[in-house]
Amino acid sequence: MPPTPPAHAVQWRPMSLHDLPAVHAVAHAVHPSYFEGLEVFAERLLLHPAGCQVLVQTGPQNVSEVIGYVLSHPWRYGEPPALNSLVDALPEFPDTFYVHDLALLPTARGTGAAAIVVSHLREHAKSCGWSRMSLVAVNESVSFWRRQGFEVVRVPGLDTRLASYDPTACFMAAYSALAPVDVTGLTAAPRA
């Protein structure tokens, strides 16, 4: 297993179109059972660039490698897009900030980077006027999202759409009324 990157070498930055091949490779490595075409990633980035970031590790000779990403955008509560689907446009009246995907390679896990970016997304959502965030949890990630203030929510009629992910996928939501996770002073750091 590759070593965990040192804290000073890992940081979140805005995603660019240039990053998409690396983002797609991370997605394939982290979510092999949840295929989404490169065009899905490109569309989300073009629709809401402020909600799309990459986690980069800077190595020797200052070469940066994408080791994680997050895609998020305004959307309609209780209506997550089906897996591997284009949405064409953002809704005219969104009522949630939707976390489409957060994925980290194993070398980035346990560093605090995921909690940091979720906190940044929460602040972004609030600054845009959305008091609610939502997502579909897959890959046994429910406990992580609960630690970030999200709870499983049952939405009538959503089962078919969730099934496009997998039978255990869960719709989750967090509200600004919930206490945000305090990441003050938290930096992406190696696992203890």
N, C-alpha and C positions, 0 to 999 in steps of 0.2 A: 504494500500500500504506500502511495506517495506521502511524503511528510506534509503536515498541515502548514500552510504558508504563514510566515511571520506577519504580525499585525500591521507593521508599517508598509507592507507590500500589497495589501488588499484594500480596495476601495470601490465604492459604487460611483458610477458616472452615467450621464445620459447615454442612452442607446442611439446608435446611428445606423443607417442603412448598411454601411460597411461592416457592421458587427453581425449582421443576420446569418451568414454562413456558420459562424462560431456559435451563435445562439441556437441555431437549429441543431448543431452537433451536440451541444449540452442537453437540449431537449431529448434527443434520441438516446443519449447515454442515461439520463435520469428517468425518463418516461418511455421506455421502449414499447410499452403496451398502450400508450396514448398518442398515437401518431397524429401530428398536425403538419400540413404542408408548409413550406417556406412562405407561400403567399399569405397564410393566416398571420404569421408573425409580422410580415411586411405591412399588411393591412392595419393591424393593431397599432404598430408604430406610427404609421402615417395618420391614423385617425386621432390619436392622443399621445404625441411624443412625450409630454410631461409625465406620463404614467409608465414610461418604459425606461428601464435602467439595466446596465450590465455591471456585474461584479468582476473586477479585473485584478489579476495578480501580476505584479511587476517582477520580472526575474532578472537574470544576468543581462548586462548590456541594455538595461531599461526596456526590455521587450515585454509587452503586456499580453496576457492571455486571458480570455474570457473564461471564468470558472463558475459563473452563475448569471441569472437574469431574472427580471420581473417584468411582466406585461400587465397593465391595468388601464381601465378606462371607465368613463361614465356609462351607466346602463340602466335598464329597468329591473327593479327589484323582483325577485322570484321568477325571472325569465332568463337564466344564464344561456348563452349561446351553446348550441350543440357542439360537441367535440369536432374539430377539423372543419369548421364552417366559417365562411365569410359572412360578415354582418352588413357590408356595403356602406353603412353610415351609422353615426351615433344617433341615438334617439333625440328627438326635438326637446322632450321633457324628461331627462333622466332623473331617477330618484334614488340611485345608489351609485357608489363607486365600486366597480367590480374588479376584483383581482383575478385576472384571467389565468395567470400562471406565475409561480415563484419556484425556481429550480436552482439547486446548487450541486456542483460536483462533490463527491465525497471529501475531497481535500479542503473544501470551504465549510463543511458542516461542523458545528460545534464552535465556531469562531464568534458567534454573536451577529454575524452579517445579516442573517435573515430577520432577526428582531429589529435591527437598525433600519432596514429598508421598509419593514411594515410600519414602523413609527413614522418614517418620512412619508409613506403613502397616506397614513392617517392625517398627518398635518396638511398634505396636499388636498385631500378630500375636504377637510374642514375649510381650508382657504377658498375652495371653489363653491362652498355652500352645501355640500352633501353631508348629512349627519349620519349616514348609514353606509357601511361597506359590506360587500357580500362576495362569496366565492363558492366554488365546488371543491371540496377536499377529496383528494385521491391519495393513493400510495401510503395509506395508514398515517396521514398527516393530521388527523383530527386533534390529537393531543397538542401538537405544536400550535395549531390555530387557536385552541382554547387558551393556551398560555398568552396569546396575543389579544385576548378579549373577545374572541368569536364564540358563538354557540351554534349548535345544530338547530336548524329550523325546518319544520315540515311545512311544505307548501303544496296545497291540493293541486293535482294535475301535473306535478313536476317529475314524477317517477319516470316517464318515458324519456324525457330529455336527459335526466341523470343516467339512465341506462346507456346512453351513447358514450359515457365514460366507462363505467363498470357497475356491477350490481351493488357494490359497497360504497359508491360515491355519495357524499353528503353535502347538502346545501347548508352553508353557514353564513351568519351575519354578525356584525358588530355595530354598535350604536355609539354616538359621541357621548351619550349619557353614561356609558360604561367607563370606568377608570382606565385611562390609557396606560399601557405598559411603560414604566419609567426606564428610559435608556440613557438618562443623563450620565455622562461620563463613560458610557459603554462604548468601547471600540472593538472592531473586529480583531479578535485575538486568538492565538493558538489554544487548542484544547489543553486542559490541565492534565 
